[in-house]
Amino acid sequence: MVEDETSTRRDAIKYGFTVATSGLLAGCTDQESSGSDVTETATPTPEPTATASKEDTPTPEQSYTATMPPVGEVTLEEPPSSWIGGLGFTADVLTALGQADGAVGMVDPSFWYTGFYDFLDGVTAPSEDELTQITTEDRETDIEMVYELDPDLMAVDPNALMGIYGLDEAGARRIQADVAPWFGNESRRKRFDGWTHWPVGEPYDYLSLPEYIPKYAALFGEQERGNALLELYEPFVESVTDRLPPREDRRSMALINGRYNPENRDGWVVYNPNSEVEATWGKKQYRDLGVVDAFDGAYDGQSSVTVDHEGLLEYDPDVIIFNFGITYRAFDGTNYIQQQRELLEDHPVGSRVTAVDNGDLFVGGTPYQGPIINMFQTEMAAKQLYPEEFGAYPGYGELSADEQLFDRQRLAEIATGDF
């Protein structure tokens, strides 16, 4: 791919790109932290002045404008019909906004968990085989593949590709100039040391999960659907948090890696379920549910700690949840969760852990969760941790109507446009 090649996409989808550094630096604006964004509208082009003749009056055109750190303001003349996503988060946001069929590629499609869509009438998404991966086995960004896919939108934070998949600034600029604008913000967890800050040059705001909805809704001309989604999502989370038992009555939990230790070779990797950055969405359900972490104080400034069976018994969680469990129930033909359950149950020390002795070993969610996935995973974790309040968790699968904590039909109607 030659450096000066220009995608034909720019002849079909014109867009504007502005980096508003005064409003994008972390902590510099209340507008970003509140999630309100007055520029995020489908805006008609201003009409001519009153002195223009009727014959000279052009037909007003619509544009679609939204702002997101770090890339700033993006304006499109028409909604994107195709897009490239990251590791599942923006894909779930766009599915909730009725845009799943526009997916043409992802940083890695295997991380987009689509199983919950099976429980929503009419909601579908492309299969993993239908999506092209834009990163290589050597963890490099395949820029030529991005050109070949020629999307209307790069729904990815370019800094994630720079920090993890070898993209450099020149490559990011080429994609922006020749293919499509970037529009993404990586806020799954605290960004690691050495994280790049292109194009602003300085740290930029994290975004909470609800803040993405009006931003993508505006860029796709789906404000009404975005508002309906927020009107369902935010009261659901509030209704669950309002019902939490007093802290002294909450069972303690350990969030264990769902794949790392099926053969007990290296110990159990236990994650801190309480994210250091409040806005992040990777473990949002546990933060919203006010979990009591059995390993609180054991992390020594890290995001996880590794313990053996004796260490697990020392901290003795009431509940064990296997992170990424919904994915690792069947991964490359292997049920890693069942293997680890059996390992604990059959071990002379592991079997004495309260969670194991009581059979409270549960499948956990994926951290790549937009609004749809998060609603299901919040419901799932609420039942796993607080069954007396929310009802017992019957295992992964569809729940009867009286067991459900949110309106699946309404969520399906929003995602399919029948609202």
C-alpha positions in Angstrom: 0.0 0.0 0.0 1.7 3.2 -1.1 1.8 6.1 1.3 -0.2 8.6 -0.9 -3.0 6.2 -1.8 -6.4 7.8 -1.2 -9.4 5.7 -0.5 -12.5 6.2 -2.7 -14.4 6.2 0.6 -13.6 9.9 1.0 -15.4 10.7 -2.2 -18.6 9.1 -0.8 -18.4 10.0 2.9 -16.9 13.4 3.7 -16.1 14.1 7.3 -14.6 16.8 9.4 -12.1 16.2 12.2 -11.2 18.7 14.9 -9.1 18.2 18.0 -10.5 20.5 20.7 -7.7 20.2 23.2 -9.2 22.7 25.6 -12.1 20.4 26.2 -10.4 17.0 25.9 -7.6 17.1 28.5 -8.4 15.1 31.6 -10.2 17.1 34.2 -10.5 20.2 32.1 -14.2 20.2 31.5 -17.4 19.4 33.3 -19.1 18.7 30.0 -17.1 15.5 29.4 -17.6 14.2 32.9 -21.3 14.8 32.8 -21.9 13.0 29.6 -23.8 15.9 28.1 -22.5 17.0 24.7 -24.4 19.7 23.0 -22.5 19.2 19.7 -23.7 15.6 19.5 -26.6 16.2 17.1 -27.7 15.6 13.6 -27.5 19.2 12.5 -29.1 20.8 9.4 -26.9 23.1 7.5 -27.9 26.7 8.3 -30.4 28.2 5.9 -29.4 31.1 3.7 -30.0 34.7 4.7 -33.4 36.4 4.1 -31.9 38.3 1.1 -31.3 35.2 -0.9 -33.8 34.6 -3.7 -36.0 31.5 -3.5 -34.4 30.1 -6.6 -30.9 30.4 -5.0 -31.9 28.8 -1.8 -30.1 25.4 -1.5 -31.8 22.4 0.0 -30.7 22.1 3.6 -28.4 19.1 4.2 -27.9 17.2 7.4 -24.6 16.5 9.0 -23.9 14.2 11.9 -21.6 15.5 14.6 -20.3 14.1 17.8 -17.3 14.7 20.1 -15.2 12.1 21.9 -11.8 12.3 23.5 -9.1 11.8 22.3 -10.1 12.5 18.7 -12.3 15.5 19.2 -15.2 16.5 17.0 -16.2 14.4 14.0 -18.7 15.5 11.5 -20.2 13.2 8.8 -22.5 14.1 5.9 -24.3 10.8 6.3 -24.4 8.1 8.9 -21.7 5.4 8.6 -22.9 2.3 6.9 -19.8 0.2 7.8 -17.5 0.3 10.7 -14.5 -1.4 12.3 -14.7 -2.0 16.1 -12.3 -3.0 18.9 -12.7 -6.0 21.2 -16.4 -6.1 21.7 -17.4 -3.0 23.6 -18.2 -0.5 20.9 -19.7 -3.4 18.9 -22.2 -4.0 21.7 -23.0 -0.2 21.9 -23.6 -0.1 18.2 -25.7 -3.3 18.3 -27.9 -1.6 21.0 -28.3 1.3 18.5 -29.3 -1.0 15.7 -26.0 -0.9 13.8 -24.7 -4.4 14.2 -25.0 -5.2 10.5 -22.5 -2.5 9.6 -19.6 -4.3 11.3 -17.0 -5.3 8.7 -14.0 -5.9 10.9 -12.6 -5.7 14.4 -9.4 -5.6 16.3 -10.2 -9.2 17.3 -13.7 -10.5 16.7 -13.3 -13.4 19.1 -13.7 -11.0 22.0 -17.2 -9.8 21.0 -19.5 -12.0 23.1 -22.8 -12.2 21.3 -24.5 -15.0 23.3 -26.8 -12.7 25.2 -28.4 -11.5 21.9 -30.0 -15.0 21.7 -32.3 -13.9 24.5 -33.6 -10.8 22.6 -36.2 -11.3 19.9 -34.9 -10.1 16.5 -31.5 -9.0 17.7 -28.7 -10.5 15.7 -25.0 -9.8 15.0 -22.5 -11.0 12.5 -20.7 -14.2 13.4 -17.0 -14.2 14.2 -16.4 -15.9 10.8 -18.1 -13.0 9.0 -15.8 -10.3 10.5 -12.2 -9.6 9.5 -9.5 -9.3 12.1 -7.4 -6.2 11.5 -4.5 -7.3 13.8 -2.0 -10.1 13.1 -0.8 -13.1 15.2 2.3 -11.0 15.8 0.1 -8.3 17.5 0.6 -5.8 14.7 -2.1 -3.6 13.0 -2.8 -4.7 9.5 -3.1 -1.3 7.8 -3.5 -2.8 4.4 -6.5 -4.8 5.6 -8.1 -1.6 7.0 -7.7 -0.1 3.5 -9.2 -3.1 1.9 -12.2 -3.1 4.2 -12.7 0.6 3.6 -15.1 1.3 6.5 -16.9 4.6 7.0 -15.9 4.7 10.7 -13.0 3.4 12.8 -15.0 2.9 16.1 -11.7 2.3 18.0 -9.4 4.4 20.1 -6.3 4.7 18.0 -4.2 4.7 21.1 -5.2 1.2 21.9 -3.8 0.0 18.6 -0.7 2.1 19.2 0.0 0.8 22.7 -0.9 -2.9 22.0 -0.8 -3.6 18.3 2.1 -1.7 16.9 0.3 1.2 15.1 2.4 4.3 14.9 1.3 7.9 14.5 2.0 7.9 10.8 -0.2 4.9 10.3 -3.0 6.5 12.4 -2.8 9.6 10.3 -2.9 7.6 7.1 -6.0 5.8 8.2 -7.7 9.0 9.3 -6.8 10.8 6.0 -7.4 8.0 3.5 -10.0 5.7 5.0 -12.2 6.9 7.8 -12.2 9.0 11.0 -11.3 7.5 14.4 -14.1 7.6 17.0 -13.4 5.5 20.1 -12.2 5.9 23.7 -10.5 3.0 25.5 -11.8 3.1 29.1 -12.1 -0.6 30.0 -9.6 -0.2 32.8 -6.9 2.1 33.9 -4.6 2.8 31.0 -1.2 1.4 31.5 2.0 3.4 32.0 3.4 4.5 28.6 -0.1 4.8 27.1 0.0 7.2 24.1 -2.2 10.3 23.8 -2.6 10.8 20.1 -3.7 13.3 18.7 -4.1 15.5 21.8 -0.6 14.9 23.2 -1.7 14.8 26.8 -3.9 12.5 29.0 -7.6 12.5 28.1 -10.8 11.7 29.9 -12.1 8.2 30.6 -15.7 7.8 29.7 -18.4 5.8 31.6 -20.5 3.3 29.8 -23.6 5.6 29.5 -21.6 8.5 28.1 -20.8 6.5 24.9 -24.5 6.1 24.0 -25.4 9.7 23.0 -22.0 10.1 21.2 -22.5 7.1 18.9 -26.2 7.8 18.6 -25.5 11.3 17.3 -22.9 10.1 14.7 -25.3 7.5 13.4 -28.4 9.8 13.5 -30.0 7.6 16.2 -30.6 10.1 19.0 -34.2 8.9 19.6 -33.0 5.4 19.9 -30.1 6.5 22.1 -32.5 8.3 24.4 -34.8 5.3 24.7 -31.8 3.1 25.5 -30.6 5.4 28.3 -34.2 5.6 29.6 -34.1 1.8 30.0 -30.5 1.3 31.0 -29.9 3.9 33.7 -33.1 3.2 35.7 -32.3 -0.5 35.6 -28.9 0.0 37.2 -30.4 2.4 39.7 -33.1 -0.1 40.6 -30.6 -2.8 41.3 -28.3 -0.6 43.4 -31.2 0.6 45.4 -32.0 -3.0 46.5 -28.5 -3.9 47.6 -28.4 -5.5 51.1 -26.5 -3.6 53.8 -22.7 -4.0 53.4 -22.4 -6.2 56.5 -24.9 -8.6 55.0 -23.1 -9.0 51.6 -21.2 -12.1 50.8 -17.6 -11.7 50.0 -16.3 -12.7 46.6 -13.1 -13.6 44.7 -12.9 -12.8 41.0 -10.7 -15.5 39.5 -9.3 -15.8 36.0 -11.5 -18.1 34.1 -8.9 -19.7 31.9 -5.5 -19.4 33.5 -5.3 -22.4 35.9 -7.3 -25.4 34.8 -4.4 -27.7 35.7 -3.3 -26.0 38.9 0.2 -25.3 37.6 0.7 -21.7 38.6 -1.9 -20.9 41.2 -5.1 -18.9 41.1 -5.1 -15.4 39.6 -7.5 -13.2 41.6 -8.5 -9.8 40.2 -9.5 -6.7 42.1 -13.2 -6.3 41.2 -13.2 -2.7 42.2 -11.7 -0.6 39.3 -9.2 2.1 40.3 -10.8 4.5 37.8 -14.4 5.1 38.6 -15.6 5.7 35.0 -14.2 2.4 33.6 -16.6 -0.2 32.4 -14.6 -3.5 32.4 -15.8 -4.5 35.9 -18.7 -2.1 36.1 -21.3 -4.7 37.4 -19.2 -5.4 40.4 -18.7 -1.8 41.2 -22.4 -1.1 40.8 -23.2 -4.0 43.1 -21.0 -2.8 45.9 -19.1 -6.0 46.2 -17.2 -7.0 49.3 -13.8 -8.2 47.9 -12.4 -11.1 50.0 -8.9 -10.1 48.9 -9.2 -6.4 49.7 -5.7 -5.2 50.8 -3.9 -8.1 49.1 -3.0 -6.6 45.8 -0.1 -4.3 46.8 -1.0 -1.7 44.2 -1.5 -4.3 41.4 -4.7 -5.2 39.6 -4.4 -8.9 40.6 -2.7 -11.3 43.0 -1.7 -15.0 42.5 -2.3 -17.4 45.3 -2.2 -21.2 45.8 -5.0 -23.3 47.4 -3.7 -22.3 50.9 -3.9 -18.7 50.0 -7.4 -19.1 48.7 -8.4 -20.7 51.9 -6.7 -18.0 54.0 -8.9 -15.3 52.4 -11.8 -17.7 52.2 -14.3 -16.0 49.8 -18.0 -16.8 50.2 -18.4 -16.7 46.4 -16.0 -17.4 43.5 -16.8 -15.9 40.1 -14.7 -16.9 37.1 -13.9 -13.8 35.1 -14.5 -14.3 31.3 -16.5 -17.4 32.3 -19.2 -17.0 29.7 -16.4 -17.2 27.1 -14.4 -20.0 28.7 -17.4 -22.3 29.1 -16.6 -23.5 25.6 -13.3 -22.2 24.3 -11.5 -24.1 21.6 -13.6 -27.1 22.5 -12.7 -27.0 26.2 -14.8 -26.0 29.2 -12.2 -24.3 31.4 -14.7 -23.4 34.0 -15.8 -26.9 34.6 -12.2 -28.0 34.8 -11.4 -25.5 37.5 -14.6 -26.2 39.5 -13.6 -29.9 39.6 -10.0 -29.0 40.6 -11.2 -27.0 43.6 -13.8 -29.6 44.6 -11.4 -32.4 44.5 -8.5 -30.7 46.2 -8.0 -31.4 50.0 -7.4 -27.7 50.7 -9.4 -26.0 47.9 -12.5 -28.0 48.9 -12.5 -26.3 52.3 -12.9 -22.8 50.9 -16.4 -21.6 51.8 -17.4 -20.9 48.2 -16.4 -24.4 47.1 -17.9 -26.1 50.1 -21.2 -24.4 49.5 -21.1 -24.8 45.7 -21.1 -21.1 45.0 -18.8 -21.2 42.0 -20.2 -19.1 39.2 -19.6 -18.2 35.6 -18.6 -14.5 35.3 -19.0 -12.0 32.5 -16.8 -10.5 29.8 -15.2 -7.1 30.5 -16.0 -6.1 27.0 -19.5 -5.1 27.9 -21.6 -2.4 26.3 -25.2 -1.7 27.5 -26.8 -4.9 26.4 -24.1 -7.2 27.8 -23.8 -5.2 31.0 -27.5 -5.4 31.7 -27.4 -9.2 31.4 -24.2 -9.4 33.4 -25.4 -7.1 36.2 -28.5 -9.2 36.5 -26.3 -12.4 36.5 -23.9 -11.1 39.2 -26.7 -9.7 41.4 -28.3 -13.2 41.6 -24.9 -14.9 42.2 -23.9 -12.6 45.0 -27.3 -11.7 46.6 -29.8 -14.4 46.0 -32.0 -13.6 48.9 -32.7 -10.2 47.4 -32.6 -10.9 43.7 -33.4 -14.6 43.4 -31.1 -17.5 43.0 -28.9 -17.8 39.9 -30.2 -20.8 38.0 -27.1 -21.1 35.7 -26.4 -19.5 32.4 -29.4 -19.3 30.1 -32.7 -17.7 29.7 -34.7 -16.8 32.8 -38.4 -17.0 33.3 -40.2 -13.7 33.2 -40.6 -13.5 37.0 -36.8 -14.1 37.5 -35.8 -11.3 35.1 -34.6 -7.9 36.5 -35.0 -5.9 33.3 -37.4 -5.7 30.4 -35.9 -7.9 27.6 -38.7 -7.1 25.2 -38.2 -3.4 25.5 -34.4 -3.8 25.0 -35.1 -5.9 21.9 -37.5 -3.3 20.6 -34.9 -0.5 20.9 -32.1 -2.5 19.3 -34.3 -3.6 16.4 -35.9 -0.1 15.9 -39.4 -1.1 16.9 -39.8 1.4 19.7 
